[in-house]
Amino acid sequence: MKDFRVLRVWEKSHQLVLDIYAISKNFPKDELFGLVSQIRRSAVSIPSNISERCGRLSDAELAKFMVIASGSASELEYQLLLSKDLHFLTLDEYEILANDLTEIHKMLNSFIKKLNSK
């Protein structure tokens, strides 16, 4: 695999990053270097880890980076829940982002299983 952009999981996680950046602009300004920074870092880490190793490593090594991306997705899951509980996200915003993240998590897990079965 050479072009990460053809992967649906990368495409979906990239869109999630764009959505996170747009929504987190509305967070309180005093959270810019706190929760906003953490949420953005976790979100960016997902497609970054997918793209970083595509085409360069073996399937086993690529699976390892998919596991790292999955860990970032889990971290983001908590940060979104915290943001909702702090009322920085509306319930609707939270549900949309959480549903997208759940789908990404499932895609990553499926990809990891596929890579490990080769």
C-alpha positions as CSV (number, residue, x, y, z in Angstrom):
1,M,0.0,0.0,0.0
2,K,1.5,3.3,-1.0
3,D,-1.1,6.0,-1.0
4,F,-2.7,6.5,2.4
5,R,-5.3,8.8,0.8
6,V,-7.1,5.8,-0.8
7,L,-7.8,4.3,2.6
8,R,-11.4,5.0,3.8
9,V,-10.2,5.0,7.4
10,W,-7.7,7.8,6.7
11,E,-10.3,9.8,4.7
12,K,-12.8,9.5,7.6
13,S,-10.2,10.3,10.3
14,H,-9.0,13.3,8.2
15,Q,-12.6,14.6,8.1
16,L,-12.9,14.2,11.8
17,V,-9.8,16.3,12.3
18,L,-11.4,19.1,10.2
19,D,-14.6,18.8,12.2
20,I,-12.7,18.9,15.5
21,Y,-10.8,22.0,14.5
22,A,-14.0,23.8,13.5
23,I,-15.9,22.9,16.6
24,S,-13.1,23.5,19.1
25,K,-12.8,27.1,17.8
26,N,-15.9,27.7,20.0
27,F,-14.3,26.4,23.2
28,P,-13.4,28.9,25.9
29,K,-10.2,30.8,25.1
30,D,-8.6,29.8,28.4
31,E,-8.8,26.2,27.1
32,L,-6.6,26.9,24.0
33,F,-3.5,25.5,25.6
34,G,-5.4,22.9,27.6
35,L,-8.2,20.8,26.4
36,V,-8.3,22.3,22.9
37,S,-4.7,21.5,22.3
38,Q,-5.1,17.9,23.7
39,I,-8.2,17.2,21.5
40,R,-6.6,18.5,18.4
41,R,-3.4,16.6,19.1
42,S,-5.3,13.3,19.6
43,A,-7.4,13.8,16.5
44,V,-4.5,14.7,14.3
45,S,-2.6,11.7,15.6
46,I,-5.1,9.2,14.1
47,P,-4.6,10.0,10.4
48,S,-1.0,10.9,11.0
49,N,-0.2,7.5,12.2
50,I,-2.1,5.9,9.3
51,S,-0.3,8.0,6.7
52,E,3.2,7.9,8.3
53,R,3.8,4.2,7.6
54,C,1.8,3.4,4.5
55,G,4.0,1.9,1.8
56,R,7.2,1.8,3.8
57,L,6.8,-1.0,6.2
58,S,5.7,-4.6,6.4
59,D,2.0,-5.4,7.2
60,A,3.0,-6.2,10.8
61,E,4.7,-2.9,11.3
62,L,1.8,-1.0,9.7
63,A,-0.6,-2.9,12.1
64,K,1.5,-1.5,14.9
65,F,0.9,2.1,13.7
66,M,-2.8,1.3,13.3
67,V,-2.8,0.2,17.0
68,I,-1.2,3.6,17.9
69,A,-3.9,5.4,15.9
70,S,-6.5,3.4,17.7
71,G,-5.0,4.5,21.1
72,S,-5.3,8.1,19.9
73,A,-8.9,7.5,19.0
74,S,-9.5,6.1,22.6
75,E,-7.9,9.2,24.1
76,L,-10.0,11.4,21.9
77,E,-13.1,9.5,22.9
78,Y,-12.5,10.5,26.5
79,Q,-11.6,14.1,25.7
80,L,-14.9,14.5,23.7
81,L,-16.9,13.1,26.7
82,L,-15.1,15.5,29.0
83,S,-15.9,18.4,26.6
84,K,-19.5,17.5,26.6
85,D,-19.7,17.2,30.4
86,L,-18.0,20.6,30.7
87,H,-20.6,22.0,28.3
88,F,-18.0,22.9,25.7
89,L,-19.9,20.7,23.2
90,T,-23.6,20.4,22.8
91,L,-25.1,17.0,23.0
92,D,-25.7,17.0,19.3
93,E,-22.1,17.9,18.5
94,Y,-20.9,15.3,20.9
95,E,-23.1,12.6,19.4
96,I,-22.0,13.3,15.8
97,L,-18.3,13.3,16.7
98,A,-18.6,10.3,19.0
99,N,-20.5,8.3,16.3
100,D,-17.8,9.2,13.7
101,L,-15.1,8.2,16.1
102,T,-16.8,4.9,16.8
103,E,-16.9,4.2,13.1
104,I,-13.2,5.0,12.8
105,H,-12.4,2.8,15.7
106,K,-14.2,-0.1,14.1
107,M,-12.4,0.5,10.8
108,L,-9.0,0.6,12.5
109,N,-9.8,-2.7,14.4
110,S,-10.9,-4.3,11.2
111,F,-7.7,-3.1,9.4
112,I,-5.5,-4.3,12.2
113,K,-7.1,-7.8,12.1
114,K,-6.7,-7.9,8.3
115,L,-3.0,-6.9,8.5
116,N,-2.3,-9.4,11.3
117,S,-4.0,-12.3,9.5
118,K,-1.6,-12.0,6.5
